[in-house]
Amino acid sequence: MDLVVWASSSRAAKYVCQTILEEIDRLVSILNVRDSTSEISLLEANPERSVSRELTEVLGAYEYWEHRTNGVFSIRPGGANAPRNVDALGKAYIIDEASKAALKAWPSIDRLMLNIGGDVVVSGGSCKIAIADPNAWYDNAPPIATITLRNAAVATSGTYARGTHLTDARTGESLSAATAATVVASDAITANALATTLCLANADEGLRLVEATPGAEALRITPGVLQRTSGFPLLERPLFAQTPVTTNWPPGYHLTVTLPLRAGRSKKRPYVAVWVEDSSGKLVRILAVWGNKYKYYPDLSTAWSFLKRSDGQLRSVTRATRPAGKYELEWDGLDSERRPVPLGVYRITVETNQENGSYAKQAGMISLGDALATITLPATTNFDEVLVRYGPR
């Protein structure tokens, strides 16, 4: 989850954050199908029990979208006898309702952006939102497109990050094609339902459905083909085009860092820095620096010596659902000035710290040459084992 609040004071922003987190917890207690004590689980065990307004609205949304998609989208994607699964619209409903709760309780805030699992709602002013490239969806990879979102929602669906998990309820067959879809709509439920349907239905059928939905626009991506609804280009911002650079690595090789973060002793998101040094200890490339307050960056004691403060405009990313807590970074063989680095030995470092939590750091040397190479950085209190892999995609 990413949450950003623009308000007249940091105190007001903290109250908004608290309101949103409390609303999320409340709704999760209703909609979590993995919790035997949740309302939806109790309803599954006893269909005669009374149903809350919130659960009624989610069930109604599934009924509506199953009808509108002619059965492509369903609360029981595995068939009529399968258990209910409200993960998709349940998450979207929580995002919509948490945003509404914040605006109702704190109408004086300027705007907010709430991103849960790649589904984003923006209320108030506009925000730049990047769309992950299905062919390069790493957390530090360039996006395939960037849009401006204002008082609207965006959702992305596809299998590129989590594997096969989308099922056409009409046939019971899982999506096998490399298709991804991003939909902008007035609310997260509409965006999510349309994005999933665009992946499962054929292109003409899915795009017609989006065009027939007031306020909705879409980008559908298959290998080598980008299809847009008529109004989607009006949302797009120009991408900064970089001149391609030939690296010294073998063709098609890249380096990936798979980082599974833990909660650690603190419930707060850890601050993270990942970078590359050469064998002499000289900084080659910073792959990621994550944190929402510059005053805590010095807690990443080693990374701080490499960093220069720069207030870039905020850009969140809409992407297909992926495993919780798992992040992947890519290094393309270029240094921070986009110059190709020579083959040789490099040090990969992961440094983390948590507010009210613990500090952890691991580093390892990897030899980059003409053959595949991997190393594993040991687990810490803040992250599980980190896999570093060099080789072809």
ABEGO torsion letter per residue (X at the ends): XBBBBBBABAAAAAAAAAAAAAAAAAAAAAABAABAABAAAAAAABAABBBBAAAAAAAAAAAAAAAAAGGABBABAAEAABBBBAAAAAAAAAAAAAAAAAAAABAABABBBBBBGGBBBBBEBBBBBBBBBAABABAABBBABBBBBBGBBBBBBEAAAAEBABBBAAAGBBBABBBBBBBBBABAAAAAAAAAAAAABBAAAAAAAAAABBGBBBBBBBBGBBBBBAAAAAABBBBBBBBBBBBABBBGBBBBBBBBBBAEABABBBBBBBBBBBAAGBBABBABBBEABAAAAAABAAAAAABBBBBBBBBBBBBBBBBBGBBBBBBAGBBAAGBBBBBEBBBBBBBBBBBGBBBBBBBBBBBBBABBBBBBBBBBAABBBBBBBBEBX
